[in-house]
Amino acid sequence: MQAQPLASIEASLEHTDDSDRQETSEWLDALAGVARHGGADRVGFLMRRLAEHAPIDAAQHADILRGMRRHATMGNGTPQVRLLGSGAILREVIAAAEVLAQEWGIAAEVWSVTSFSELARDAQAAQRERLFASGVADEARSHLETCLAGSAPVVAATDYVRAYANLIAPYVDAPYTALGTDGFGRSDTRPALRRFFEVDRRHVVLAALAAVDPDKHRAALARDGATDLPPAPWQC
């Protein structure tokens, strides 16, 4: 009984043009965990809640298909940092933006990334046009370049290895930091794993502060009381 909702989802994919199978796999893995611990009813509940948010305007729909859309701006004034979250880690990014606004007075723009690979392909195509197509010059701009125009630093967090989020790094003009789950497989609770792999809200906040205000970054480290840096996740 528990596998039925996932089987239904996977069956539907056979008739759908899956633009990012890696992203799909992430969501299916997450739902599989829900099914194991909460059963089919819990999976069905989550899917219904997702469906409630499905109606979107045409512009947002287009942005989702192209790889990213703006979720929200947290704090007052012009955003000083852009935070990118993918899949389940988007919740951590949203929470990090709230901490930055409430505790550090830093406004942050949050972006939901549906596909780093699609963003990279589109940016690569735009770059190719600028390089080799006559009469194009700077007119060819990718969706990524349009969304992340300007010099405000960008911090991207996913629960894949950093290389995934770094696919777009060559096409971002602003300072860019990628957080990911580089390392070996482990078994623990989701919060513990995100903390271990340094993709939870605390680490997103620290990365944002380091990019925006070194003094506040040092203050945040001091407030945490951390003295010795633990071994890197990929060394454990």
C-alpha positions in Angstrom: 0.0 0.0 0.0 2.8 2.4 0.8 4.4 2.2 -2.6 1.2 2.9 -4.6 1.4 6.7 -4.6 5.1 6.6 -5.8 4.3 4.0 -8.4 1.5 6.2 -9.7 3.9 9.1 -9.9 6.6 7.1 -11.7 4.1 5.7 -14.1 3.0 9.2 -15.1 6.6 10.1 -15.9 6.6 7.5 -18.7 4.3 9.8 -20.6 5.9 13.1 -19.6 9.0 14.8 -21.1 11.1 14.9 -17.9 13.4 17.9 -18.4 15.5 17.1 -15.3 15.6 13.4 -14.2 18.0 14.2 -11.4 15.6 16.7 -9.8 12.8 14.1 -10.3 14.9 11.5 -8.6 15.4 13.8 -5.6 11.7 14.3 -5.1 10.9 10.6 -5.5 13.6 9.7 -3.0 12.1 12.2 -0.5 8.6 10.8 -1.1 9.9 7.3 -0.7 11.2 8.3 2.8 7.8 9.7 3.6 6.1 6.5 2.5 8.4 4.4 4.7 7.8 6.4 7.8 4.3 7.9 7.3 2.6 5.5 4.9 0.5 6.0 1.8 -1.9 8.4 3.5 0.9 10.8 4.4 2.2 10.8 0.8 -1.3 11.4 -0.5 -1.7 14.3 1.8 1.5 15.9 0.7 0.7 15.5 -2.9 -2.7 17.1 -2.4 -1.0 20.1 -0.7 1.4 20.4 -3.6 -1.5 20.4 -6.0 -3.2 23.2 -4.1 -0.2 25.4 -5.0 -0.2 24.3 -8.7 -2.2 27.2 -10.2 0.3 29.8 -11.3 0.4 32.5 -13.8 1.9 32.1 -17.2 5.1 34.0 -16.4 5.8 31.9 -13.3 5.1 28.7 -15.2 7.6 29.8 -17.9 10.2 30.6 -15.3 9.8 27.2 -13.7 10.3 25.4 -17.0 13.4 27.6 -17.7 15.0 26.5 -14.4 14.3 29.1 -11.7 11.7 31.6 -10.4 11.7 34.2 -7.7 10.1 32.9 -4.5 10.2 36.0 -2.3 12.2 38.8 -0.8 12.8 38.8 2.9 13.7 42.0 4.8 13.6 45.7 4.1 15.3 47.6 1.3 17.2 46.4 -1.7 18.3 42.7 -1.4 22.0 42.5 -0.5 22.2 38.8 -1.3 20.4 36.3 -3.6 19.7 32.8 -2.1 19.1 29.9 -4.4 17.4 26.7 -3.1 16.7 23.5 -4.9 14.2 20.8 -4.0 13.9 20.0 -0.3 16.7 22.4 0.6 14.5 25.4 -0.5 12.9 25.3 3.0 16.3 25.7 4.6 17.1 28.6 2.2 13.8 30.4 3.1 14.5 29.9 6.8 18.0 31.3 6.3 16.6 34.4 4.6 14.3 35.0 7.5 17.3 34.8 9.9 19.3 37.2 7.8 16.4 39.7 7.8 15.4 39.4 11.5 18.7 38.9 13.2 21.2 40.6 10.9 19.2 43.3 9.1 20.1 41.9 5.7 17.5 41.7 3.0 17.7 38.6 0.9 16.0 37.5 -2.4 15.0 33.9 -2.5 14.9 31.9 -5.7 13.5 28.5 -6.3 15.7 26.5 -8.7 14.0 23.7 -10.5 17.0 22.8 -12.7 20.6 24.0 -12.5 21.3 21.9 -15.6 18.6 23.6 -17.6 19.9 27.0 -16.5 23.4 26.1 -17.5 22.3 24.8 -20.9 20.4 28.0 -21.6 23.3 30.2 -20.5 25.7 28.3 -22.6 23.5 28.7 -25.6 23.3 32.4 -25.0 27.0 32.7 -24.6 27.5 30.8 -27.9 25.2 33.2 -29.7 27.1 36.2 -28.4 30.4 34.6 -29.5 29.6 33.3 -32.9 26.3 34.8 -34.3 26.6 38.0 -36.3 24.3 40.9 -35.3 23.6 39.4 -31.8 26.2 41.2 -29.6 24.9 41.5 -26.1 21.2 41.0 -27.0 21.3 37.3 -26.3 20.7 36.9 -22.6 19.9 33.7 -20.8 17.2 33.3 -18.2 19.8 33.0 -15.6 21.5 36.2 -16.6 18.2 38.0 -16.5 17.2 36.7 -13.1 20.6 37.2 -11.5 21.6 40.5 -13.1 23.7 42.8 -10.9 26.5 42.5 -8.4 24.7 41.2 -5.2 26.4 37.9 -4.1 24.7 34.6 -4.8 24.6 31.6 -2.4 23.2 28.3 -3.8 22.3 25.3 -1.7 21.2 21.8 -2.8 21.3 18.3 -1.4 23.5 17.2 -4.3 27.2 17.7 -4.6 28.5 21.2 -5.1 29.3 20.4 -8.7 25.6 20.5 -9.5 25.0 24.0 -8.3 28.3 25.1 -9.8 27.1 24.3 -13.3 25.9 27.9 -13.4 28.9 29.5 -11.8 30.6 30.5 -15.0 27.5 32.5 -16.1 27.0 34.5 -12.9 28.7 37.8 -12.8 28.3 38.3 -9.0 30.3 36.5 -6.3 29.0 32.9 -6.2 29.1 30.3 -3.4 27.7 26.8 -3.8 26.8 24.5 -0.9 26.2 20.8 -1.4 26.4 17.3 0.1 29.9 16.3 -1.0 30.9 13.2 0.9 29.8 9.6 1.6 26.4 8.2 2.3 25.2 8.3 5.9 22.2 7.3 7.9 20.6 9.9 10.2 17.6 12.2 10.5 17.2 14.8 7.8 18.1 17.8 10.1 21.2 16.0 11.3 22.3 15.1 7.7 21.8 18.7 6.5 23.8 20.0 9.4 26.6 17.5 8.8 26.8 18.3 5.1 26.6 22.0 5.8 23.5 22.7 3.8 21.1 23.7 6.6 19.9 27.2 7.4 22.9 28.0 9.7 25.4 27.3 7.0 23.4 29.2 4.4 23.3 32.2 6.8 27.1 32.0 7.4 27.8 31.7 3.7 25.6 34.8 3.0 27.2 36.8 5.8 30.7 36.0 4.5 29.7 37.3 1.1 27.9 40.4 2.3 29.5 41.6 5.6 32.8 40.1 7.0 32.2 41.8 10.3 28.8 40.2 10.8 30.2 36.9 9.6 32.8 37.0 12.4 30.1 38.0 14.9 28.0 35.1 13.8 30.8 32.6 14.2 31.6 34.1 17.6 28.0 33.8 18.7 27.9 30.2 17.7 30.8 29.5 20.0 32.4 27.2 17.6 36.2 26.9 18.2 37.5 23.9 16.2 36.3 23.4 12.6 35.2 19.7 12.3 36.6 17.6 9.4 35.1 18.3 6.0 32.1 16.1 5.2 33.9 14.6 2.2 36.8 13.5 4.6 34.6 11.5 6.9 
